[in-house]
Amino acid sequence: MVSEKAALGGAIFIAGLCSIVYELLISTTASYFLGDSITQFSLIIGIYMAAMGLGSYFSKWLGDAHLPAWFIGVETLLGLLGGCSVPLLYFSFPQLSAEGFQALTLGVTLGVGVLTGFEIPLLARIMKKYYPLRTNLANVMALDYFGALAATLLFPFLLLPFFGLFRSAVAFGLLNIVLGIGVLYYFVGHLSKRFARRLAALAFGVGLCFTALLWQSGHLLERWDSRAYPHRIIYSEQTPYQNLALTLNRDDLRLYINRIIQFSSTDEYRYHEALGVLPVSVAPYAENVLILGGGEGLLAREVLKSKRVKQLTIVDLDTAVFKLARQNSRLKALNEGALFDPRVKTVAQDASRFLGAAKSYYDLILVDLPDPSNEAVARLYSTWFFDLARQRLTPNGLLATQATSPFHTRKAFWCIVETLKASGFGEVQPYHTYVPSFGDWGFVLAGRKLPALLPFSTHLPVRYLSEEVVAAMMHFPKDTAPLPGLQPNRLDQPALLAYYLEEWEKWSREQLEGQ
């Protein structure tokens, strides 16, 4: 049988493990829904650490007579709040404004932090009968820190990719409850029978609720997803990098990444012809083409229409996107089996790492990455990134990138234009078109010297582009015209992220108020 001393050592380790997992879960959930993970992690870490200090300070008023009872109560409450944290945030997000959701996130963080702050002082005081103060503090802090290390290793490599945020929160809440019950088992003799029974009933009751919540998590997540998406979900997967979902409404197939729409099959050809057919038609050479992003194969479908293309490399971070494009029958039909074309090579890698290690030169580089809603993606629209891409172009090579909406995120669009100008490209041409699923959408073409774009003609089969349409793409009305004073997006000063989040939040709020 495990000794009381060893059991307490295990309790310290588990307490440290759970506390950091809660912090990571809440921070990641807030980043998913609100974007700007730098702000979210900074706020939550700061509030969490300060709250732990409050909890530690308040613990001095708990008397020595009932330390095990206090610890069991704290673990039960911490398990309840920590385990409910992500489910609460998931189900509250559709009902709250961005400000309300942020306040709820910080409130949950404060509660978890205060309760966590009680743990170490209580355990140190319980352990004092086994060790002198110096040894006691060293042992307690060391075990707690090792638990924190285990959490930081488990979270990115096991919990997030294989269990997801929702199930991980519930599972660790349950672990906290089990920890409290374990301590109760060893210290039941120090408590009155009546009080021990009440603590046990509370812990077991909360534990049973969490077990049921974990058991039903799949069904609950499906119901939540059905509210988050307007159409029926036919495929959903949490990968190590993101959440993928395909929805279907009659013939309208849509792909969502982290619940943000990537395309609708009813109008995606407008976007992909603008980003693919236009550049490949005007490029002086197009033998070797590189697509950064676009792992679903739709942009590749347009590029491969050109017989000039001898080799096409597609670089996408998530191998699951390539797998989906190859194996899902509906998506494979939509991309016309582009990823099976012998000219295509797929690489599952971060776009910047690929460019940094690349030895080949490309006649055309097409950037089809997500919008810059967080710093991890915003860096892929920086002068650093565009300069890496420029160095991999042939002397007459061209780069084209999607650049968000010049109407809804006007500052962000023109910031990307300024960033390309600051990245060493001799000529830069912004253009835009209307995509019903997205609205007015922008693109930028850049190169050492741009070929004549007008009058536009192409021998490729198209459903949308024409001489008149391309001419209209080059014109920006007054409400989408360039804005003065915008800063280029640099790696150490991500101006683009601030522009994008400011405008997107405003537009999203207007949409909600108009419903």
LINFENGI-V470079 format. One record per helix or strand of 3 or more residues. SS is the DSSP state (a for helix, b for strand). FROM is the first residue (numbers start at 0). LEN is the number of residues. If there is no record, write none. Layout:
ss-><SS;SS>
from-><FROM;FROM>
len-><LEN;LEN>
This chain:
ss-><a;a;a;a;a;a;a;b;b;b;b;a;b;a;b;a;a;a;b;a;b;a;a;b;a;b;b;a;a;a>
from-><3;36;63;97;132;192;216;231;242;251;259;267;287;297;310;318;328;337;343;350;361;374;382;392;409;426;438;466;477;494>
len-><31;25;30;30;58;23;12;7;7;6;5;15;6;6;6;9;6;3;5;7;7;7;9;10;12;9;9;7;3;20>
